[in-house]
Amino acid sequence: SRLPAMAPTTFDTGHIGVIHDAQVDELGSTLATASADGCVRIWKLRGDEQVFSAELKGHTGPVYQVSWASAKFGAVIASASSDKTMVVWRCVQDGDWEVLHRQDSFLGAVTSCQFAPPSYGLQIAAACGDGSVIVVSDAGVNFAVHVVPSTGSGEESSSRLAAHLGAATAVSWCPPPTDAPPSQSSR
């Protein structure tokens, strides 16, 4: 079934820079905006109204993208920035957010971040301008980092291997496999 058509809504986000990204959580109740001003702003969506909730200041450069984790993990969002960091934030109570994890091992701007489907656990992949992709997973207490090969200068080191010749600009996850048997209609 299709959702009913809705009239577009515009509002002043209060950012003082270009908005690079805007994402609504899976419940449709909260909007996050990412801006060149280095901030992530959180808005509660109530009908046709957007109510400012919080401003997350954890970057020193433009924020390119935000990504919501599944509601299964609570209100958790990640932000990717030109300052070579990805920050994972958690809402501890309405309007009060804390840094859950800061990943600063990138060699270039973090251009994209995306949480995995919830069946994979609390994991996030981030793409970097140096060509690397890093997957960060929550092992319950601390986050563990897994580096997917990158090129950088083409030289291999203990943490980065040659793979991409240019920047990694986007990252996504495939849906988890289902346990359903293959369709019999093709026979």
FIBAVO-358866 format. One line per field, with one value per residue (C-alpha): residue number from 1; residue in three letters; x, y, z. Coordinates in Angstrom, 2 decimals, m for minus. Layout:
<recs>
zaza = c(NUM	...)
bati = c(ala	...)
px = c(X	...)
py = c(Y	...)
pz = c(Z	...)
</recs>
This chain:
<recs>
zaza = c(1	2	3	4	5	6	7	8	9	10	11	12	13	14	15	16	17	18	19	20	21	22	23	24	25	26	27	28	29	30	31	32	33	34	35	36	37	38	39	40	41	42	43	44	45	46	47	48	49	50	51	52	53	54	55	56	57	58	59	60	61	62	63	64	65	66	67	68	69	70	71	72	73	74	75	76	77	78	79	80	81	82	83	84	85	86	87	88	89	90	91	92	93	94	95	96	97	98	99	100	101	102	103	104	105	106	107	108	109	110	111	112	113	114	115	116	117	118	119	120	121	122	123	124	125	126	127	128	129	130	131	132	133	134	135	136	137	138	139	140	141	142	143	144	145	146	147	148	149	150	151	152	153	154	155	156	157	158	159	160	161	162	163	164	165	166	167	168	169	170	171	172	173	174	175	176	177	178	179	180	181	182	183	184	185	186	187)
bati = c(ser	arg	leu	pro	ala	met	ala	pro	thr	thr	phe	asp	thr	gly	his	ile	gly	val	ile	his	asp	ala	gln	val	asp	glu	leu	gly	ser	thr	leu	ala	thr	ala	ser	ala	asp	gly	cys	val	arg	ile	trp	lys	leu	arg	gly	asp	glu	gln	val	phe	ser	ala	glu	leu	lys	gly	his	thr	gly	pro	val	tyr	gln	val	ser	trp	ala	ser	ala	lys	phe	gly	ala	val	ile	ala	ser	ala	ser	ser	asp	lys	thr	met	val	val	trp	arg	cys	val	gln	asp	gly	asp	trp	glu	val	leu	his	arg	gln	asp	ser	phe	leu	gly	ala	val	thr	ser	cys	gln	phe	ala	pro	pro	ser	tyr	gly	leu	gln	ile	ala	ala	ala	cys	gly	asp	gly	ser	val	ile	val	val	ser	asp	ala	gly	val	asn	phe	ala	val	his	val	val	pro	ser	thr	gly	ser	gly	glu	glu	ser	ser	ser	arg	leu	ala	ala	his	leu	gly	ala	ala	thr	ala	val	ser	trp	cys	pro	pro	pro	thr	asp	ala	pro	pro	ser	gln	ser	ser	arg)
px = c(0.00	1.11	1.44	m0.87	0.65	1.88	2.53	6.21	7.18	9.94	11.27	14.29	16.76	18.90	22.04	24.46	25.86	24.69	22.70	24.44	22.04	18.72	17.51	14.36	14.58	12.74	9.86	9.28	9.41	12.84	14.78	18.53	20.22	23.94	25.50	28.61	28.51	29.91	26.73	24.05	20.64	17.86	14.17	11.09	8.37	4.87	2.33	3.11	5.39	9.14	10.29	14.01	15.45	19.27	22.39	25.24	28.64	31.41	33.05	35.49	34.52	31.44	29.23	28.45	26.09	24.07	22.68	20.18	20.65	17.62	15.24	16.07	19.25	17.52	18.07	21.56	22.90	26.28	27.76	30.49	32.65	35.39	37.39	38.42	36.07	32.87	30.96	28.31	25.82	23.21	20.22	20.26	17.04	14.97	17.30	20.38	22.86	26.26	29.16	29.05	32.09	34.48	36.40	39.36	41.68	40.73	43.38	40.91	37.43	34.72	32.29	29.60	28.33	25.58	24.33	23.87	20.48	19.66	20.06	23.82	24.01	25.06	27.56	28.33	30.40	32.13	33.72	36.73	38.27	41.54	39.78	39.29	36.13	36.02	33.41	32.88	30.91	29.65	30.71	28.46	30.85	33.44	33.48	35.83	37.25	37.69	39.56	38.56	41.45	42.27	44.93	46.16	49.52	49.41	51.76	50.59	50.81	49.63	46.21	45.52	45.95	45.82	42.33	40.74	42.54	40.38	38.15	35.41	32.36	29.46	28.77	25.70	24.70	22.77	19.67	20.27	19.49	16.10	15.43	12.61	13.10	13.69	10.59	9.16	7.53	10.57	10.07)
py = c(0.00	3.54	6.25	9.23	12.21	14.90	18.55	19.47	21.30	23.85	25.40	27.31	24.77	27.39	26.15	28.83	26.73	24.59	21.52	18.45	15.79	15.28	11.91	10.85	7.95	4.71	5.65	8.86	10.91	12.56	14.44	14.99	17.57	17.75	21.04	22.80	24.70	21.54	20.76	18.12	19.43	17.19	17.93	16.19	15.80	16.38	16.43	19.44	20.90	20.54	21.14	21.80	19.26	19.44	20.69	18.19	19.88	17.38	18.25	20.96	20.83	20.42	17.41	15.58	12.84	11.44	7.94	6.60	3.19	0.96	2.00	m1.44	0.22	3.36	6.83	6.43	8.46	8.77	11.79	11.87	14.97	16.63	16.86	13.18	11.91	9.94	10.43	8.05	9.82	8.43	10.24	9.72	11.68	14.03	16.75	15.40	13.54	12.02	10.84	7.04	6.65	8.91	7.36	9.52	7.07	8.27	9.80	12.03	13.48	11.01	11.32	8.80	6.67	4.05	1.79	m1.89	m3.60	m4.42	m8.19	m7.54	m5.87	m2.30	m1.79	1.21	1.53	4.77	5.81	8.09	10.44	8.47	5.48	3.46	2.01	1.29	m0.85	m0.09	m2.55	m2.41	m5.49	m4.57	m2.33	m0.97	m0.41	m2.52	m1.23	m3.30	m1.68	m2.54	m2.05	1.40	2.86	6.11	6.41	2.83	1.67	m1.01	m0.63	m2.76	m1.08	m0.06	m2.10	m1.02	m1.41	1.88	4.26	7.25	8.47	6.32	8.57	6.35	3.22	1.01	m2.40	m5.15	m6.47	m9.56	m12.90	m14.37	m17.92	m18.22	m20.95	m19.82	m19.12	m22.16	m20.00	m20.22	m23.95)
pz = c(0.00	m0.65	1.94	1.51	m0.26	2.11	1.44	1.72	4.88	5.18	8.37	9.63	11.04	12.74	11.01	9.88	7.06	4.17	5.19	3.76	5.03	6.83	8.13	9.96	12.42	11.63	13.93	11.97	15.16	15.09	12.40	12.40	10.18	9.32	8.33	7.13	10.44	12.12	14.05	14.06	15.09	16.41	15.91	17.31	14.68	15.99	13.21	11.03	13.72	14.19	17.75	18.32	20.75	20.74	19.01	18.92	18.82	18.44	15.13	14.07	10.39	8.22	8.96	5.71	6.79	9.68	10.16	12.70	14.28	14.59	17.38	18.86	20.20	21.52	20.09	18.56	15.66	13.93	12.18	9.51	9.16	7.16	10.40	9.92	12.62	12.97	16.20	17.56	19.84	22.24	23.71	27.48	27.99	25.86	24.55	26.36	24.16	24.96	22.82	22.81	20.55	18.63	15.73	14.77	13.01	9.51	7.26	5.41	5.60	6.62	3.74	4.65	7.52	7.69	10.46	9.66	9.72	13.37	12.90	12.43	15.85	16.52	13.70	11.54	8.39	7.47	4.17	4.07	1.54	1.78	0.19	3.37	4.83	8.54	10.27	13.95	16.07	19.64	21.55	24.46	26.35	23.93	20.21	18.08	14.81	11.65	8.78	5.24	2.82	1.43	m0.78	0.68	m1.08	m2.32	0.40	2.75	6.51	9.40	9.46	5.86	2.71	m0.93	m2.48	m3.62	m5.92	m5.00	m2.24	m0.74	m0.93	0.13	2.11	2.52	3.84	2.10	3.83	5.96	4.33	5.10	6.15	3.61	1.00	m2.60	m4.62	m6.41	m9.10	m11.37	m11.98)
</recs>
